[in-house]
Amino acid sequence: MDYLFTNMNFLYNIEIGKNMGISYRPLWLLLVNKGLKKTDLVSLAKISPTTLAKLSKNKSIDGTTLERICAALECQPGDVIEYVPDEK
């Protein structure tokens, strides 16, 4: 139960900033729903800790990485990313 609370607390504290563009918030929700941690994603999708850091900061990743994440989590790209329009 503590794990779920910790992750839900994390998700509620994600702030959508100005000029964000792409957000990986759906990925974090998907991990929580599957009972996984970010470190599990590293081993399942065979991504580097550097790539995980990029995801955590909503930085861009390449298509191959997105493909590996989708294959590992058995999901579609739309389950991992979302477009957040720039605030004007």
Secondary structure, 3 states (H helix, E strand, C coil): CHHHHHHHHHHHCCCCCCCCEEECHHHHHHHHHCCCCHHHHHHHHCCCHHHHHHHHCCCCCCHHHHHHHHHHHCCCHHHCCEEECCCC
